[in-house]
């Protein structure tokens, strides 16, 4: 019995519809492999980032005197107080450290950084390595010493809840009632802050004449302060009953908002301790 010889059909000899189907199959296969690769990379990077920050949390409060390799710098500038001992080890690992922020029952428990621009820590971690998670950082115009009246903090709204991803929990008034405090330490002082205002907002054009929360750092007068407080109160999703007076210290936590029409989600809190 004779064996049939297989005829190999070259791609260029295929009918046009079959060619198109094959090309589309290859394209979608390549896209699928690319997406899978990116997902694996994203998950791995997120895991590495979380492990790294857990390690940093462990370093917080360690005895800096046991680390002989680091030179101890007790102050950032001549007239500043001594840096709190629990942050010296971390500060000696990265002089961009300005504090630490924590909110109970969230993943928000991170060092807070600052650079000369508001771009660097959007995609760099504490170790100054490229990282899509970025870091929590304060506005470049803010100062921890002498302290700005309002310290503005930024962080990515990660779907995993990392960075400021869990900040959106404050959209729920019940969560705010059960978690009224945000803990923010600078290098020099520990701080407990009570949530005042929770609102969505957007980034306005430079020429627009309106209140821009991300530009409110220091009020030049009590009138300016009260005007800013009224603006934020009017935007707030609910009334917490908490207000701040001229001379109080406040913090503003800001992240991207992927819901509704707002571009930013903002939580403002007043220092109570």
Secondary structure, 3 states (H helix, E strand, C coil): CCCCCCCCCCHHHCCHHHHHHHHHHHHHHHHHHHHHHHHHHHHHHHHHHHHHHHHHHHHCCCCHHHCCCCCCCCCCCCCCCCCCHHHHHHHHHCCCEEEEEECCCCCCEEEEECCCCCCHHHCECCCCCECCCCCEEECCCCCECCECCEEEEECCECCCCCECHHHHHHHCHHHHHHCCEEEEEECCCCCEEEEEEEEEECCCCCCCCCCCHHHCCCCCCHHHHHHHHHHHHHHCCCCCCCCCCCCCCEEEEEEECCCCCCCEEEEEEEECC
